[in-house]
């Protein structure tokens, strides 16, 4: 069975999108130079155009090596690019800035610092906030991710899921307009992963932020996203764009619906066409 998934503008999640065009990636291409004289330059991302609203949760999914992480790194200002442009809130991205914060797959917390100190670390490095303001923002961020009561614990004293909450709090505390997440739950066990997905979905219903989220997990993409971008194999291009029709707030119950399963199957057909056809 082939399911026609809604594309373009839809009603699902409409209230969460915020200001249109808040994040704009315009005809972006990234080329890595040849490492040896006999090699050809490597085109990783090719002519990618994306728009996201100021409260929109956008998920990018695609095969390994297609350039998803490279694209996210370009948006973060950590990787330069050869063609195209990126703007966040109308400001061109020319390097790391205050508009975006990154949550990586591995928390990489400083083991000699407590949860509270890890969350405060990046904000202190910026030297833009007074001591009292830092304390207030750290307290708020820790509360948002459900770590109240664990402020004085060290990383080795908390679980992997809790370490990822600290990782997310580090991003929230600097109050970025856009949060970039590169497979943040990829290393977690299945039960912890579901819990973190639930909490992240609820969190983005409460905060006024946009998100760009990378995953290989199709079900995770459908559960979390307002919009899903499907990338092709390298060089990465946007093959399809889907608007997820489920309104917010969402609960885990939607993952048991026929409509959810049909969308998952449609995405799987795009990503693994031969396997899906053989299974059917």
C-alpha positions as CSV (number, residue, x, y, z in Angstrom):
1,X,0.0,0.0,0.0
2,X,1.3,3.4,-1.0
3,X,0.2,6.2,1.3
4,X,0.0,9.8,0.1
5,X,1.6,11.8,2.9
6,X,0.7,15.5,3.2
7,X,3.4,17.8,1.8
8,X,3.8,21.5,1.9
9,X,1.7,23.6,4.2
10,X,-0.8,21.7,6.4
11,X,-2.9,22.0,9.5
12,X,-0.8,19.7,11.7
13,X,1.3,21.7,14.1
14,X,0.3,25.0,12.4
15,X,0.2,26.8,15.7
16,X,3.8,25.9,16.5
17,X,5.5,27.3,13.4
18,X,5.8,31.0,14.5
19,X,7.4,33.5,12.2
20,X,7.9,32.1,8.6
21,X,11.4,32.0,7.2
22,X,13.1,32.4,10.5
23,X,15.7,29.9,9.4
24,X,16.5,30.2,5.7
25,X,19.0,27.9,4.0
26,X,19.2,29.1,0.4
27,X,20.8,26.9,-2.3
28,X,23.5,25.7,0.0
29,X,26.4,23.5,-1.3
30,X,29.4,22.2,0.7
31,X,32.5,20.8,-1.1
32,X,35.4,19.3,0.7
33,X,38.7,19.8,-1.1
34,X,40.7,16.8,-2.5
35,X,43.1,15.4,0.1
36,X,45.5,14.1,-2.5
37,X,46.4,15.5,-6.0
38,X,44.8,12.4,-7.6
39,X,41.5,12.8,-5.8
40,X,38.5,14.8,-6.8
41,X,36.8,17.4,-4.5
42,X,34.0,15.8,-2.6
43,X,30.5,17.4,-3.0
44,X,28.7,16.5,0.3
45,X,25.7,18.8,0.2
46,X,24.2,20.0,-3.1
47,X,21.9,22.9,-3.6
48,X,19.9,22.5,-0.4
49,X,17.1,25.0,0.3
50,X,15.2,24.9,3.6
51,X,12.8,27.3,5.4
52,X,11.6,27.0,9.0
53,X,9.4,29.1,11.2
54,X,10.5,30.5,14.6
55,X,8.7,27.8,16.5
56,X,8.9,25.0,14.0
57,X,10.5,21.6,14.8
58,X,12.2,20.4,11.6
59,X,13.7,16.9,11.4
60,X,16.2,15.8,8.7
61,X,16.4,12.2,7.9
62,X,18.5,10.3,5.3
63,X,21.0,7.6,4.8
64,X,24.4,7.6,6.5
65,X,27.0,9.8,4.9
66,X,24.4,12.0,3.1
67,X,25.5,15.2,4.6
68,X,23.0,15.7,7.4
69,X,25.6,16.5,10.1
70,X,27.5,18.6,7.7
71,X,24.4,20.7,6.9
72,X,23.7,21.1,10.6
73,X,27.4,22.2,11.2
74,X,27.0,24.8,8.5
75,X,23.9,26.2,10.2
76,X,25.8,26.3,13.5
77,X,28.5,28.3,11.9
78,X,31.1,25.6,12.6
79,X,31.7,24.7,9.0
80,X,32.0,27.1,6.1
81,X,30.4,26.5,2.7
82,X,31.1,27.3,-0.9
83,X,27.8,28.3,-2.3
84,X,24.5,29.6,-1.0
85,X,23.6,31.4,2.2
86,X,22.1,30.8,5.7
87,X,20.2,33.3,7.8
88,X,18.8,32.9,11.3
89,X,16.3,35.7,12.2
90,X,17.4,37.7,9.2
91,X,21.1,37.6,10.2
92,X,23.6,35.9,7.9
93,X,25.5,32.9,9.4
94,X,29.3,33.6,8.9
95,X,30.6,31.7,11.9
96,X,29.5,30.6,15.4
97,X,27.0,33.0,17.0
98,X,24.5,33.5,19.7
99,X,21.5,32.7,17.6
100,X,22.0,28.9,17.7
101,X,23.2,26.2,20.1
102,X,24.1,22.6,19.4
103,X,23.2,19.4,21.2
104,X,25.5,16.6,20.1
105,X,24.9,12.8,20.4
106,X,27.4,12.5,23.2
107,X,27.0,14.8,26.2
108,X,30.8,15.2,26.7
109,X,30.3,16.7,30.1
110,X,33.2,18.0,32.1
111,X,33.6,15.2,34.7
112,X,35.1,17.4,37.4
113,X,32.1,19.8,37.3
114,X,28.7,19.3,38.8
115,X,25.5,19.3,36.8
116,X,25.0,22.9,37.7
117,X,28.5,23.9,36.8
118,X,28.4,22.1,33.5
119,X,25.2,23.9,32.5
120,X,26.7,27.3,33.5
121,X,30.0,26.7,31.8
122,X,29.2,28.0,28.3
123,X,27.2,31.0,29.6
124,X,30.2,32.0,31.8
125,X,32.6,31.8,28.9
126,X,30.5,34.3,27.0
127,X,30.9,36.9,29.8
128,X,27.7,38.6,28.8
129,X,25.7,37.9,32.0
130,X,26.1,38.9,35.6
131,X,26.6,36.3,38.3
132,X,23.0,36.5,39.6
133,X,21.6,36.3,36.1
134,X,23.7,33.2,35.3
135,X,22.4,31.5,38.5
136,X,18.8,32.3,37.6
137,X,19.1,31.1,34.0
138,X,20.9,27.9,35.1
139,X,18.2,27.2,37.6
140,X,15.5,27.7,35.0
141,X,17.3,25.5,32.4
142,X,17.8,22.7,34.9
143,X,14.1,22.9,35.8
144,X,13.0,22.8,32.2
145,X,14.8,19.5,31.6
146,X,13.6,17.9,34.8
147,X,16.9,17.8,36.7
148,X,15.9,19.9,39.8
149,X,17.5,18.2,42.8
150,X,20.5,16.9,40.8
151,X,22.3,20.3,40.6
152,X,25.2,19.1,42.7
153,X,25.7,15.7,41.3
154,X,28.7,14.9,39.1
155,X,28.3,13.3,35.6
156,X,29.3,9.8,36.8
157,X,26.6,10.0,39.4
158,X,23.7,10.3,36.9
159,X,22.4,8.1,34.1
160,X,23.1,8.5,30.3
161,X,19.6,9.9,29.8
162,X,20.2,12.5,32.6
163,X,23.6,13.4,31.1
164,X,21.7,14.2,27.8
165,X,19.3,16.4,29.8
166,X,22.4,18.3,31.1
167,X,23.6,18.5,27.4
168,X,20.2,20.0,26.4
169,X,20.2,22.4,29.4
170,X,23.6,23.7,28.3
171,X,22.0,24.7,25.1
172,X,18.8,26.2,26.7
173,X,20.7,28.3,29.2
174,X,22.3,30.5,26.5
175,X,18.7,31.2,25.3
176,X,19.3,30.6,21.6
177,X,16.6,31.2,19.0
178,X,17.4,27.9,17.3
179,X,18.5,24.6,18.9
180,X,20.4,22.2,16.6
181,X,20.4,18.6,17.7
182,X,22.6,15.9,16.0
183,X,21.1,12.5,17.0
184,X,21.0,13.4,20.7
185,X,19.3,10.2,21.6
186,X,21.2,7.8,19.3
187,X,23.3,6.3,22.1
188,X,20.5,5.7,24.6
189,X,18.6,2.5,25.3
190,X,15.1,2.1,23.8
191,X,13.1,2.9,27.0
192,X,15.3,5.9,27.9
193,X,15.1,7.1,24.3
194,X,11.3,7.1,24.4
195,X,11.2,9.0,27.6
196,X,13.6,11.6,26.3
197,X,11.5,11.9,23.1
198,X,8.4,12.5,25.2
199,X,10.1,15.1,27.3
200,X,11.6,16.9,24.3
201,X,8.2,17.0,22.6
202,X,6.6,18.5,25.7
203,X,9.4,20.9,26.2
204,X,9.1,22.4,22.7
205,X,5.4,22.9,23.4
206,X,6.4,25.3,26.3
207,X,9.4,27.2,24.9
208,X,9.5,29.7,22.1
209,X,12.3,28.1,20.0
210,X,12.9,26.6,16.6
211,X,14.7,23.2,16.3
212,X,16.7,21.4,13.6
213,X,17.0,17.8,14.6
214,X,18.9,15.0,12.8
215,X,18.1,11.3,13.2
216,X,18.2,7.9,11.5
217,X,15.1,6.8,13.3
218,X,12.0,7.1,11.2
219,X,9.6,6.7,14.0
220,X,11.4,9.3,16.1
221,X,11.2,11.7,13.1
222,X,7.4,11.4,12.8
223,X,6.8,11.6,16.5
224,X,8.8,14.8,17.0
225,X,8.6,16.8,13.8
226,X,6.3,19.5,12.5
227,X,8.2,19.1,9.2
228,X,10.4,16.2,7.9
229,X,13.1,16.7,5.2
230,X,14.2,13.6,3.5
231,X,17.8,13.8,2.1
232,X,19.2,11.7,-0.7
233,X,22.4,9.8,-0.6
234,X,25.6,11.9,-1.1
235,X,25.7,14.4,-2.5
236,X,22.8,15.3,-0.1
237,X,19.8,17.0,-1.6
238,X,16.3,17.5,-0.2
239,X,14.3,14.8,-2.0
240,X,11.0,15.4,-0.2
241,X,9.4,17.6,2.4
242,X,6.6,16.4,4.6
243,X,4.3,18.2,6.9
244,X,3.4,16.0,9.9
245,X,-0.4,16.1,10.4
246,X,-0.5,15.5,14.1
247,X,-1.5,18.5,16.3
248,X,0.4,19.4,19.4
249,X,0.6,18.6,22.3
250,X,1.3,15.0,21.3
251,X,1.2,11.8,23.4
252,X,2.9,8.5,22.8
253,X,-0.6,7.1,21.8
254,X,-0.3,8.6,18.3
255,X,2.5,6.1,17.6
256,X,-0.1,3.3,17.8
257,X,-2.5,4.8,15.2
258,X,-2.8,3.6,11.6
259,X,-2.1,7.1,10.3
260,X,1.3,7.1,12.1
261,X,2.2,3.7,10.8
262,X,1.3,4.8,7.2
263,X,3.6,7.8,7.4
264,X,6.4,5.7,8.8
265,X,5.9,3.2,5.9
266,X,5.9,6.1,3.3
267,X,9.2,7.4,4.7
268,X,10.7,3.9,4.8
269,X,9.7,3.4,1.2
270,X,11.6,6.6,0.3
271,X,14.7,5.6,2.3
272,X,14.7,1.9,1.6
273,X,12.7,1.4,-1.6
274,X,13.9,-2.1,-2.5
275,X,13.6,-3.5,1.0
276,X,10.1,-2.1,1.5
277,X,8.9,-3.4,-1.9
278,X,10.3,-6.9,-1.2
279,X,8.7,-6.9,2.3
280,X,5.3,-5.9,0.8
